[in-house]
Every structure is written in C-alpha cells, then in structure tokens.
C-alpha cells in the first residue's frame, strides 16, 4: 500500500472482505520481518507466525497463517 494511504483502514477492509469468501479455509501471508506495522497488523487480526525465511543477510521474510 502506498504510504499516503496508510492508517485509513483500507488494509483492514480488504482483509475483512477476503476472510468472508467461503472458498477460503486458511490464509497464509508474508511480509518483511522488520516491517513492524505489517507484523502488528497480522498478529492483531489473529494470524500466527508460521516461519521465517532468510532471503539474504539483510532480508528475512515472516510467513503468518490464519484458519478461518
């Protein structure tokens, strides 16, 4: 999401919409491990950390999952 549109509730509305889709029983999302706002957002929305993947010495990605 573009920084000009942070803190407007857009990500929450998108997540709520996706979670209501009957075809989904589990969601897996990823973000940069140091992306504190995204990590906080996913944890706040009931996601659990699944695993961390080191891409290179300066980038680690964290995967989160949530059963719907």
mmJSON file of the N, C-alpha and C atoms, coordinates in Angstrom:
{"data_MODEL":{"atom_site":{
"group_PDB":["ATOM","ATOM","ATOM","ATOM","ATOM","ATOM","ATOM","ATOM","ATOM","ATOM","ATOM","ATOM","ATOM","ATOM","ATOM","ATOM","ATOM","ATOM","ATOM","ATOM","ATOM","ATOM","ATOM","ATOM","ATOM","ATOM","ATOM","ATOM","ATOM","ATOM","ATOM","ATOM","ATOM","ATOM","ATOM","ATOM","ATOM","ATOM","ATOM","ATOM","ATOM","ATOM","ATOM","ATOM","ATOM","ATOM","ATOM","ATOM","ATOM","ATOM","ATOM","ATOM","ATOM","ATOM","ATOM","ATOM","ATOM","ATOM","ATOM","ATOM","ATOM","ATOM","ATOM","ATOM","ATOM","ATOM","ATOM","ATOM","ATOM","ATOM","ATOM","ATOM","ATOM","ATOM","ATOM","ATOM","ATOM","ATOM","ATOM","ATOM","ATOM","ATOM","ATOM","ATOM","ATOM","ATOM","ATOM","ATOM","ATOM","ATOM","ATOM","ATOM","ATOM","ATOM","ATOM","ATOM","ATOM","ATOM","ATOM","ATOM","ATOM","ATOM","ATOM","ATOM","ATOM","ATOM","ATOM","ATOM","ATOM","ATOM","ATOM","ATOM","ATOM","ATOM","ATOM","ATOM","ATOM","ATOM","ATOM","ATOM","ATOM","ATOM","ATOM","ATOM","ATOM","ATOM","ATOM","ATOM","ATOM","ATOM","ATOM","ATOM","ATOM","ATOM","ATOM","ATOM","ATOM","ATOM","ATOM","ATOM","ATOM","ATOM","ATOM","ATOM","ATOM","ATOM","ATOM","ATOM","ATOM","ATOM","ATOM","ATOM","ATOM","ATOM","ATOM","ATOM","ATOM","ATOM","ATOM","ATOM","ATOM","ATOM","ATOM","ATOM","ATOM","ATOM","ATOM","ATOM","ATOM","ATOM","ATOM","ATOM","ATOM","ATOM","ATOM","ATOM","ATOM","ATOM","ATOM","ATOM","ATOM","ATOM","ATOM","ATOM","ATOM","ATOM","ATOM","ATOM","ATOM","ATOM","ATOM","ATOM","ATOM","ATOM","ATOM","ATOM","ATOM","ATOM","ATOM","ATOM","ATOM","ATOM","ATOM","ATOM"],
"id":[1,2,3,4,5,6,7,8,9,10,11,12,13,14,15,16,17,18,19,20,21,22,23,24,25,26,27,28,29,30,31,32,33,34,35,36,37,38,39,40,41,42,43,44,45,46,47,48,49,50,51,52,53,54,55,56,57,58,59,60,61,62,63,64,65,66,67,68,69,70,71,72,73,74,75,76,77,78,79,80,81,82,83,84,85,86,87,88,89,90,91,92,93,94,95,96,97,98,99,100,101,102,103,104,105,106,107,108,109,110,111,112,113,114,115,116,117,118,119,120,121,122,123,124,125,126,127,128,129,130,131,132,133,134,135,136,137,138,139,140,141,142,143,144,145,146,147,148,149,150,151,152,153,154,155,156,157,158,159,160,161,162,163,164,165,166,167,168,169,170,171,172,173,174,175,176,177,178,179,180,181,182,183,184,185,186,187,188,189,190,191,192,193,194,195,196,197,198,199,200,201,202,203,204],
"type_symbol":["N","C","C","N","C","C","N","C","C","N","C","C","N","C","C","N","C","C","N","C","C","N","C","C","N","C","C","N","C","C","N","C","C","N","C","C","N","C","C","N","C","C","N","C","C","N","C","C","N","C","C","N","C","C","N","C","C","N","C","C","N","C","C","N","C","C","N","C","C","N","C","C","N","C","C","N","C","C","N","C","C","N","C","C","N","C","C","N","C","C","N","C","C","N","C","C","N","C","C","N","C","C","N","C","C","N","C","C","N","C","C","N","C","C","N","C","C","N","C","C","N","C","C","N","C","C","N","C","C","N","C","C","N","C","C","N","C","C","N","C","C","N","C","C","N","C","C","N","C","C","N","C","C","N","C","C","N","C","C","N","C","C","N","C","C","N","C","C","N","C","C","N","C","C","N","C","C","N","C","C","N","C","C","N","C","C","N","C","C","N","C","C","N","C","C","N","C","C","N","C","C","N","C","C"],
"label_atom_id":["N","CA","C","N","CA","C","N","CA","C","N","CA","C","N","CA","C","N","CA","C","N","CA","C","N","CA","C","N","CA","C","N","CA","C","N","CA","C","N","CA","C","N","CA","C","N","CA","C","N","CA","C","N","CA","C","N","CA","C","N","CA","C","N","CA","C","N","CA","C","N","CA","C","N","CA","C","N","CA","C","N","CA","C","N","CA","C","N","CA","C","N","CA","C","N","CA","C","N","CA","C","N","CA","C","N","CA","C","N","CA","C","N","CA","C","N","CA","C","N","CA","C","N","CA","C","N","CA","C","N","CA","C","N","CA","C","N","CA","C","N","CA","C","N","CA","C","N","CA","C","N","CA","C","N","CA","C","N","CA","C","N","CA","C","N","CA","C","N","CA","C","N","CA","C","N","CA","C","N","CA","C","N","CA","C","N","CA","C","N","CA","C","N","CA","C","N","CA","C","N","CA","C","N","CA","C","N","CA","C","N","CA","C","N","CA","C","N","CA","C","N","CA","C","N","CA","C","N","CA","C","N","CA","C","N","CA","C"],
"label_alt_id":[null,null,null,null,null,null,null,null,null,null,null,null,null,null,null,null,null,null,null,null,null,null,null,null,null,null,null,null,null,null,null,null,null,null,null,null,null,null,null,null,null,null,null,null,null,null,null,null,null,null,null,null,null,null,null,null,null,null,null,null,null,null,null,null,null,null,null,null,null,null,null,null,null,null,null,null,null,null,null,null,null,null,null,null,null,null,null,null,null,null,null,null,null,null,null,null,null,null,null,null,null,null,null,null,null,null,null,null,null,null,null,null,null,null,null,null,null,null,null,null,null,null,null,null,null,null,null,null,null,null,null,null,null,null,null,null,null,null,null,null,null,null,null,null,null,null,null,null,null,null,null,null,null,null,null,null,null,null,null,null,null,null,null,null,null,null,null,null,null,null,null,null,null,null,null,null,null,null,null,null,null,null,null,null,null,null,null,null,null,null,null,null,null,null,null,null,null,null,null,null,null,null,null,null],
"label_comp_id":["UNK","UNK","UNK","UNK","UNK","UNK","UNK","UNK","UNK","UNK","UNK","UNK","UNK","UNK","UNK","UNK","UNK","UNK","UNK","UNK","UNK","UNK","UNK","UNK","UNK","UNK","UNK","UNK","UNK","UNK","UNK","UNK","UNK","UNK","UNK","UNK","UNK","UNK","UNK","UNK","UNK","UNK","UNK","UNK","UNK","UNK","UNK","UNK","UNK","UNK","UNK","UNK","UNK","UNK","UNK","UNK","UNK","UNK","UNK","UNK","UNK","UNK","UNK","UNK","UNK","UNK","UNK","UNK","UNK","UNK","UNK","UNK","UNK","UNK","UNK","UNK","UNK","UNK","UNK","UNK","UNK","UNK","UNK","UNK","UNK","UNK","UNK","UNK","UNK","UNK","UNK","UNK","UNK","UNK","UNK","UNK","UNK","UNK","UNK","UNK","UNK","UNK","UNK","UNK","UNK","UNK","UNK","UNK","UNK","UNK","UNK","UNK","UNK","UNK","UNK","UNK","UNK","UNK","UNK","UNK","UNK","UNK","UNK","UNK","UNK","UNK","UNK","UNK","UNK","UNK","UNK","UNK","UNK","UNK","UNK","UNK","UNK","UNK","UNK","UNK","UNK","UNK","UNK","UNK","UNK","UNK","UNK","UNK","UNK","UNK","UNK","UNK","UNK","UNK","UNK","UNK","UNK","UNK","UNK","UNK","UNK","UNK","UNK","UNK","UNK","UNK","UNK","UNK","UNK","UNK","UNK","UNK","UNK","UNK","UNK","UNK","UNK","UNK","UNK","UNK","UNK","UNK","UNK","UNK","UNK","UNK","UNK","UNK","UNK","UNK","UNK","UNK","UNK","UNK","UNK","UNK","UNK","UNK","UNK","UNK","UNK","UNK","UNK","UNK"],
"label_asym_id":["A","A","A","A","A","A","A","A","A","A","A","A","A","A","A","A","A","A","A","A","A","A","A","A","A","A","A","A","A","A","A","A","A","A","A","A","A","A","A","A","A","A","A","A","A","A","A","A","A","A","A","A","A","A","A","A","A","A","A","A","A","A","A","A","A","A","A","A","A","A","A","A","A","A","A","A","A","A","A","A","A","A","A","A","A","A","A","A","A","A","A","A","A","A","A","A","A","A","A","A","A","A","A","A","A","A","A","A","A","A","A","A","A","A","A","A","A","A","A","A","A","A","A","A","A","A","A","A","A","A","A","A","A","A","A","A","A","A","A","A","A","A","A","A","A","A","A","A","A","A","A","A","A","A","A","A","A","A","A","A","A","A","A","A","A","A","A","A","A","A","A","A","A","A","A","A","A","A","A","A","A","A","A","A","A","A","A","A","A","A","A","A","A","A","A","A","A","A","A","A","A","A","A","A"],
"label_entity_id":["1","1","1","1","1","1","1","1","1","1","1","1","1","1","1","1","1","1","1","1","1","1","1","1","1","1","1","1","1","1","1","1","1","1","1","1","1","1","1","1","1","1","1","1","1","1","1","1","1","1","1","1","1","1","1","1","1","1","1","1","1","1","1","1","1","1","1","1","1","1","1","1","1","1","1","1","1","1","1","1","1","1","1","1","1","1","1","1","1","1","1","1","1","1","1","1","1","1","1","1","1","1","1","1","1","1","1","1","1","1","1","1","1","1","1","1","1","1","1","1","1","1","1","1","1","1","1","1","1","1","1","1","1","1","1","1","1","1","1","1","1","1","1","1","1","1","1","1","1","1","1","1","1","1","1","1","1","1","1","1","1","1","1","1","1","1","1","1","1","1","1","1","1","1","1","1","1","1","1","1","1","1","1","1","1","1","1","1","1","1","1","1","1","1","1","1","1","1","1","1","1","1","1","1"],
"label_seq_id":[1,1,1,2,2,2,3,3,3,4,4,4,5,5,5,6,6,6,7,7,7,8,8,8,9,9,9,10,10,10,11,11,11,12,12,12,13,13,13,14,14,14,15,15,15,16,16,16,17,17,17,18,18,18,19,19,19,20,20,20,21,21,21,22,22,22,23,23,23,24,24,24,25,25,25,26,26,26,27,27,27,28,28,28,29,29,29,30,30,30,31,31,31,32,32,32,33,33,33,34,34,34,35,35,35,36,36,36,37,37,37,38,38,38,39,39,39,40,40,40,41,41,41,42,42,42,43,43,43,44,44,44,45,45,45,46,46,46,47,47,47,48,48,48,49,49,49,50,50,50,51,51,51,52,52,52,53,53,53,54,54,54,55,55,55,56,56,56,57,57,57,58,58,58,59,59,59,60,60,60,61,61,61,62,62,62,63,63,63,64,64,64,65,65,65,66,66,66,67,67,67,68,68,68],
"pdbx_PDB_ins_code":[null,null,null,null,null,null,null,null,null,null,null,null,null,null,null,null,null,null,null,null,null,null,null,null,null,null,null,null,null,null,null,null,null,null,null,null,null,null,null,null,null,null,null,null,null,null,null,null,null,null,null,null,null,null,null,null,null,null,null,null,null,null,null,null,null,null,null,null,null,null,null,null,null,null,null,null,null,null,null,null,null,null,null,null,null,null,null,null,null,null,null,null,null,null,null,null,null,null,null,null,null,null,null,null,null,null,null,null,null,null,null,null,null,null,null,null,null,null,null,null,null,null,null,null,null,null,null,null,null,null,null,null,null,null,null,null,null,null,null,null,null,null,null,null,null,null,null,null,null,null,null,null,null,null,null,null,null,null,null,null,null,null,null,null,null,null,null,null,null,null,null,null,null,null,null,null,null,null,null,null,null,null,null,null,null,null,null,null,null,null,null,null,null,null,null,null,null,null,null,null,null,null,null,null],
"Cartn_x":[0.84,0.0,0.894,0.496,1.266,1.213,2.333,2.368,1.335,0.918,-0.097,-1.443,-1.618,-2.905,-2.834,-1.711,-1.609,-2.598,-3.006,-3.831,-5.214,-5.738,-7.083,-8.053,-7.57,-8.432,-8.604,-7.855,-8.007,-7.576,-6.437,-5.954,-6.937,-7.521,-8.489,-9.733,-10.203,-11.38,-11.079,-9.891,-9.514,-9.424,-8.811,-8.697,-10.073,-10.934,-12.286,-13.026,-12.897,-13.551,-13.048,-11.734,-11.147,-11.567,-11.604,-11.954,-13.391,-14.241,-15.644,-15.875,-14.862,-15.003,-15.135,-16.212,-16.439,-15.424,-14.675,-13.713,-12.433,-12.24,-11.008,-11.202,-10.333,-10.356,-9.11,-8.078,-6.836,-6.192,-5.569,-4.835,-3.383,-2.483,-1.063,-0.616,0.031,0.531,2.003,2.73,4.134,4.419,5.419,5.888,7.335,7.998,9.354,9.314,10.199,10.199,10.381,11.044,11.257,10.151,9.136,8.015,7.045,7.391,6.639,5.153,4.752,3.307,2.566,3.168,2.506,2.467,3.571,3.607,2.552,2.468,1.472,0.062,-0.183,-1.496,-1.911,-1.03,-1.384,-1.612,-0.756,-0.943,-2.243,-2.547,-3.786,-5.019,-4.885,-6.002,-6.031,-5.335,-5.447,-4.514,-3.565,-2.595,-1.541,-1.014,0.062,1.303,2.456,3.696,3.903,4.165,4.36,5.853,6.601,8.044,8.71,10.021,10.846,11.78,11.944,12.791,13.846,15.088,16.169,16.435,16.195,16.4,17.875,18.411,19.849,20.2,21.427,21.851,21.129,20.446,19.739,18.227,17.709,16.258,15.763,14.826,14.138,12.643,11.958,10.52,9.854,8.762,7.989,6.675,6.314,5.026,4.101,2.856,1.816,0.665,-0.045,-1.222,-2.389,-3.584,-4.818,-5.854,-6.43,-7.528,-8.834,-9.662,-10.905,-12.08],
"Cartn_y":[-1.164,0.0,1.238,2.216,3.459,4.188,4.723,5.39,6.507,7.155,8.21,7.667,6.355,5.761,4.888,4.968,4.262,4.864,4.034,4.479,4.975,4.451,4.807,3.634,2.495,1.326,0.501,0.825,0.117,-1.341,-1.584,-2.961,-3.788,-3.204,-3.939,-4.288,-3.369,-3.639,-4.732,-4.699,-5.739,-7.106,-7.151,-8.412,-8.941,-8.078,-8.497,-9.083,-8.458,-8.94,-10.328,-10.515,-11.803,-12.893,-12.57,-13.579,-14.062,-13.291,-13.684,-14.586,-14.791,-15.633,-17.083,-17.768,-19.138,-20.158,-19.841,-20.802,-20.877,-19.963,-19.92,-20.588,-21.541,-22.11,-21.756,-21.301,-20.9,-19.82,-18.871,-17.825,-17.863,-17.681,-17.531,-16.227,-15.391,-14.105,-13.993,-13.153,-12.919,-11.426,-11.049,-9.671,-9.665,-8.582,-8.437,-8.497,-9.254,-9.445,-8.144,-7.165,-5.881,-4.869,-5.277,-4.397,-4.418,-3.689,-3.708,-3.411,-2.412,-2.173,-3.376,-4.037,-5.194,-6.373,-6.636,-7.73,-7.498,-6.286,-5.946,-6.128,-5.699,-5.835,-7.304,-8.169,-9.577,-10.226,-9.948,-10.519,-10.027,-8.75,-8.17,-8.836,-9.324,-9.938,-11.458,-11.993,-13.413,-14.334,-13.793,-14.631,-15.101,-16.289,-16.849,-16.984,-16.715,-16.848,-18.299,-18.518,-19.861,-20.18,-19.289,-19.498,-18.222,-18.174,-17.077,-17.649,-16.909,-17.353,-16.286,-16.652,-15.698,-15.678,-14.545,-14.382,-14.095,-13.167,-12.884,-12.269,-11.821,-11.341,-10.084,-9.392,-8.172,-8.27,-9.433,-9.567,-10.905,-10.822,-12.006,-11.784,-12.794,-12.75,-13.627,-13.143,-13.934,-14.31,-15.585,-16.088,-16.246,-15.855,-15.982,-16.783,-17.515,-18.239,-17.989,-18.139,-17.993,-18.938,-19.762,-20.634,-19.85,-19.947,-19.184,-20.042],
"Cartn_z":[0.0,0.0,0.0,-0.737,-0.825,0.52,0.996,2.3,2.479,1.41,1.543,2.012,1.891,2.245,3.497,4.213,5.495,6.484,7.45,8.592,8.165,7.065,6.619,6.72,7.201,7.357,6.098,5.055,3.785,3.912,4.528,4.682,5.489,6.519,7.338,6.525,5.71,4.868,3.847,3.252,2.297,2.971,4.136,4.86,5.255,5.749,6.123,4.927,3.765,2.555,2.169,2.19,1.81,2.79,4.069,5.078,4.935,4.329,4.159,2.955,2.134,0.951,1.399,1.022,1.502,0.99,-0.053,-0.591,0.236,1.15,1.936,3.284,3.615,4.954,5.742,5.009,5.65,4.784,5.454,4.746,5.192,4.241,4.533,3.889,4.672,4.193,4.564,3.858,4.171,4.167,4.923,4.955,5.429,5.202,5.731,7.25,7.835,9.293,10.06,9.454,10.116,9.824,9.072,8.751,9.929,10.964,12.217,12.037,11.254,11.091,10.499,9.51,8.905,9.865,10.551,11.525,12.598,13.114,14.143,13.602,12.371,11.742,11.679,11.203,11.078,12.439,13.402,14.739,15.366,15.193,15.73,15.116,13.906,13.201,13.31,14.291,14.597,13.833,13.087,12.397,13.394,13.155,13.972,13.101,13.688,12.928,12.537,11.265,10.73,10.606,9.946,9.796,9.317,9.504,8.997,7.948,6.86,5.767,5.505,5.648,5.381,3.879,3.271,1.832,1.551,2.295,2.258,3.611,3.77,5.097,5.556,4.66,5.071,4.928,4.524,4.349,4.857,5.798,6.309,6.128,5.64,5.425,6.478,7.047,8.004,7.355,7.476,6.997,8.201,8.006,9.04,8.454,9.312,8.851,9.784,9.211,9.997,9.417,10.281,9.863,10.022,9.015,9.014,9.447],
"occupancy":[1.0,1.0,1.0,1.0,1.0,1.0,1.0,1.0,1.0,1.0,1.0,1.0,1.0,1.0,1.0,1.0,1.0,1.0,1.0,1.0,1.0,1.0,1.0,1.0,1.0,1.0,1.0,1.0,1.0,1.0,1.0,1.0,1.0,1.0,1.0,1.0,1.0,1.0,1.0,1.0,1.0,1.0,1.0,1.0,1.0,1.0,1.0,1.0,1.0,1.0,1.0,1.0,1.0,1.0,1.0,1.0,1.0,1.0,1.0,1.0,1.0,1.0,1.0,1.0,1.0,1.0,1.0,1.0,1.0,1.0,1.0,1.0,1.0,1.0,1.0,1.0,1.0,1.0,1.0,1.0,1.0,1.0,1.0,1.0,1.0,1.0,1.0,1.0,1.0,1.0,1.0,1.0,1.0,1.0,1.0,1.0,1.0,1.0,1.0,1.0,1.0,1.0,1.0,1.0,1.0,1.0,1.0,1.0,1.0,1.0,1.0,1.0,1.0,1.0,1.0,1.0,1.0,1.0,1.0,1.0,1.0,1.0,1.0,1.0,1.0,1.0,1.0,1.0,1.0,1.0,1.0,1.0,1.0,1.0,1.0,1.0,1.0,1.0,1.0,1.0,1.0,1.0,1.0,1.0,1.0,1.0,1.0,1.0,1.0,1.0,1.0,1.0,1.0,1.0,1.0,1.0,1.0,1.0,1.0,1.0,1.0,1.0,1.0,1.0,1.0,1.0,1.0,1.0,1.0,1.0,1.0,1.0,1.0,1.0,1.0,1.0,1.0,1.0,1.0,1.0,1.0,1.0,1.0,1.0,1.0,1.0,1.0,1.0,1.0,1.0,1.0,1.0,1.0,1.0,1.0,1.0,1.0,1.0,1.0,1.0,1.0,1.0,1.0,1.0],
"B_iso_or_equiv":[0.0,0.0,0.0,0.0,0.0,0.0,0.0,0.0,0.0,0.0,0.0,0.0,0.0,0.0,0.0,0.0,0.0,0.0,0.0,0.0,0.0,0.0,0.0,0.0,0.0,0.0,0.0,0.0,0.0,0.0,0.0,0.0,0.0,0.0,0.0,0.0,0.0,0.0,0.0,0.0,0.0,0.0,0.0,0.0,0.0,0.0,0.0,0.0,0.0,0.0,0.0,0.0,0.0,0.0,0.0,0.0,0.0,0.0,0.0,0.0,0.0,0.0,0.0,0.0,0.0,0.0,0.0,0.0,0.0,0.0,0.0,0.0,0.0,0.0,0.0,0.0,0.0,0.0,0.0,0.0,0.0,0.0,0.0,0.0,0.0,0.0,0.0,0.0,0.0,0.0,0.0,0.0,0.0,0.0,0.0,0.0,0.0,0.0,0.0,0.0,0.0,0.0,0.0,0.0,0.0,0.0,0.0,0.0,0.0,0.0,0.0,0.0,0.0,0.0,0.0,0.0,0.0,0.0,0.0,0.0,0.0,0.0,0.0,0.0,0.0,0.0,0.0,0.0,0.0,0.0,0.0,0.0,0.0,0.0,0.0,0.0,0.0,0.0,0.0,0.0,0.0,0.0,0.0,0.0,0.0,0.0,0.0,0.0,0.0,0.0,0.0,0.0,0.0,0.0,0.0,0.0,0.0,0.0,0.0,0.0,0.0,0.0,0.0,0.0,0.0,0.0,0.0,0.0,0.0,0.0,0.0,0.0,0.0,0.0,0.0,0.0,0.0,0.0,0.0,0.0,0.0,0.0,0.0,0.0,0.0,0.0,0.0,0.0,0.0,0.0,0.0,0.0,0.0,0.0,0.0,0.0,0.0,0.0,0.0,0.0,0.0,0.0,0.0,0.0],
"pdbx_formal_charge":[null,null,null,null,null,null,null,null,null,null,null,null,null,null,null,null,null,null,null,null,null,null,null,null,null,null,null,null,null,null,null,null,null,null,null,null,null,null,null,null,null,null,null,null,null,null,null,null,null,null,null,null,null,null,null,null,null,null,null,null,null,null,null,null,null,null,null,null,null,null,null,null,null,null,null,null,null,null,null,null,null,null,null,null,null,null,null,null,null,null,null,null,null,null,null,null,null,null,null,null,null,null,null,null,null,null,null,null,null,null,null,null,null,null,null,null,null,null,null,null,null,null,null,null,null,null,null,null,null,null,null,null,null,null,null,null,null,null,null,null,null,null,null,null,null,null,null,null,null,null,null,null,null,null,null,null,null,null,null,null,null,null,null,null,null,null,null,null,null,null,null,null,null,null,null,null,null,null,null,null,null,null,null,null,null,null,null,null,null,null,null,null,null,null,null,null,null,null,null,null,null,null,null,null],
"auth_seq_id":[1,1,1,2,2,2,3,3,3,4,4,4,5,5,5,6,6,6,7,7,7,8,8,8,9,9,9,10,10,10,11,11,11,12,12,12,13,13,13,14,14,14,15,15,15,16,16,16,17,17,17,18,18,18,19,19,19,20,20,20,21,21,21,22,22,22,23,23,23,24,24,24,25,25,25,26,26,26,27,27,27,28,28,28,29,29,29,30,30,30,31,31,31,32,32,32,33,33,33,34,34,34,35,35,35,36,36,36,37,37,37,38,38,38,39,39,39,40,40,40,41,41,41,42,42,42,43,43,43,44,44,44,45,45,45,46,46,46,47,47,47,48,48,48,49,49,49,50,50,50,51,51,51,52,52,52,53,53,53,54,54,54,55,55,55,56,56,56,57,57,57,58,58,58,59,59,59,60,60,60,61,61,61,62,62,62,63,63,63,64,64,64,65,65,65,66,66,66,67,67,67,68,68,68],
"auth_comp_id":["UNK","UNK","UNK","UNK","UNK","UNK","UNK","UNK","UNK","UNK","UNK","UNK","UNK","UNK","UNK","UNK","UNK","UNK","UNK","UNK","UNK","UNK","UNK","UNK","UNK","UNK","UNK","UNK","UNK","UNK","UNK","UNK","UNK","UNK","UNK","UNK","UNK","UNK","UNK","UNK","UNK","UNK","UNK","UNK","UNK","UNK","UNK","UNK","UNK","UNK","UNK","UNK","UNK","UNK","UNK","UNK","UNK","UNK","UNK","UNK","UNK","UNK","UNK","UNK","UNK","UNK","UNK","UNK","UNK","UNK","UNK","UNK","UNK","UNK","UNK","UNK","UNK","UNK","UNK","UNK","UNK","UNK","UNK","UNK","UNK","UNK","UNK","UNK","UNK","UNK","UNK","UNK","UNK","UNK","UNK","UNK","UNK","UNK","UNK","UNK","UNK","UNK","UNK","UNK","UNK","UNK","UNK","UNK","UNK","UNK","UNK","UNK","UNK","UNK","UNK","UNK","UNK","UNK","UNK","UNK","UNK","UNK","UNK","UNK","UNK","UNK","UNK","UNK","UNK","UNK","UNK","UNK","UNK","UNK","UNK","UNK","UNK","UNK","UNK","UNK","UNK","UNK","UNK","UNK","UNK","UNK","UNK","UNK","UNK","UNK","UNK","UNK","UNK","UNK","UNK","UNK","UNK","UNK","UNK","UNK","UNK","UNK","UNK","UNK","UNK","UNK","UNK","UNK","UNK","UNK","UNK","UNK","UNK","UNK","UNK","UNK","UNK","UNK","UNK","UNK","UNK","UNK","UNK","UNK","UNK","UNK","UNK","UNK","UNK","UNK","UNK","UNK","UNK","UNK","UNK","UNK","UNK","UNK","UNK","UNK","UNK","UNK","UNK","UNK"],
"auth_asym_id":["A","A","A","A","A","A","A","A","A","A","A","A","A","A","A","A","A","A","A","A","A","A","A","A","A","A","A","A","A","A","A","A","A","A","A","A","A","A","A","A","A","A","A","A","A","A","A","A","A","A","A","A","A","A","A","A","A","A","A","A","A","A","A","A","A","A","A","A","A","A","A","A","A","A","A","A","A","A","A","A","A","A","A","A","A","A","A","A","A","A","A","A","A","A","A","A","A","A","A","A","A","A","A","A","A","A","A","A","A","A","A","A","A","A","A","A","A","A","A","A","A","A","A","A","A","A","A","A","A","A","A","A","A","A","A","A","A","A","A","A","A","A","A","A","A","A","A","A","A","A","A","A","A","A","A","A","A","A","A","A","A","A","A","A","A","A","A","A","A","A","A","A","A","A","A","A","A","A","A","A","A","A","A","A","A","A","A","A","A","A","A","A","A","A","A","A","A","A","A","A","A","A","A","A"],
"auth_atom_id":["N","CA","C","N","CA","C","N","CA","C","N","CA","C","N","CA","C","N","CA","C","N","CA","C","N","CA","C","N","CA","C","N","CA","C","N","CA","C","N","CA","C","N","CA","C","N","CA","C","N","CA","C","N","CA","C","N","CA","C","N","CA","C","N","CA","C","N","CA","C","N","CA","C","N","CA","C","N","CA","C","N","CA","C","N","CA","C","N","CA","C","N","CA","C","N","CA","C","N","CA","C","N","CA","C","N","CA","C","N","CA","C","N","CA","C","N","CA","C","N","CA","C","N","CA","C","N","CA","C","N","CA","C","N","CA","C","N","CA","C","N","CA","C","N","CA","C","N","CA","C","N","CA","C","N","CA","C","N","CA","C","N","CA","C","N","CA","C","N","CA","C","N","CA","C","N","CA","C","N","CA","C","N","CA","C","N","CA","C","N","CA","C","N","CA","C","N","CA","C","N","CA","C","N","CA","C","N","CA","C","N","CA","C","N","CA","C","N","CA","C","N","CA","C","N","CA","C","N","CA","C","N","CA","C","N","CA","C"],
"pdbx_PDB_model_num":[1,1,1,1,1,1,1,1,1,1,1,1,1,1,1,1,1,1,1,1,1,1,1,1,1,1,1,1,1,1,1,1,1,1,1,1,1,1,1,1,1,1,1,1,1,1,1,1,1,1,1,1,1,1,1,1,1,1,1,1,1,1,1,1,1,1,1,1,1,1,1,1,1,1,1,1,1,1,1,1,1,1,1,1,1,1,1,1,1,1,1,1,1,1,1,1,1,1,1,1,1,1,1,1,1,1,1,1,1,1,1,1,1,1,1,1,1,1,1,1,1,1,1,1,1,1,1,1,1,1,1,1,1,1,1,1,1,1,1,1,1,1,1,1,1,1,1,1,1,1,1,1,1,1,1,1,1,1,1,1,1,1,1,1,1,1,1,1,1,1,1,1,1,1,1,1,1,1,1,1,1,1,1,1,1,1,1,1,1,1,1,1,1,1,1,1,1,1,1,1,1,1,1,1]
}}}
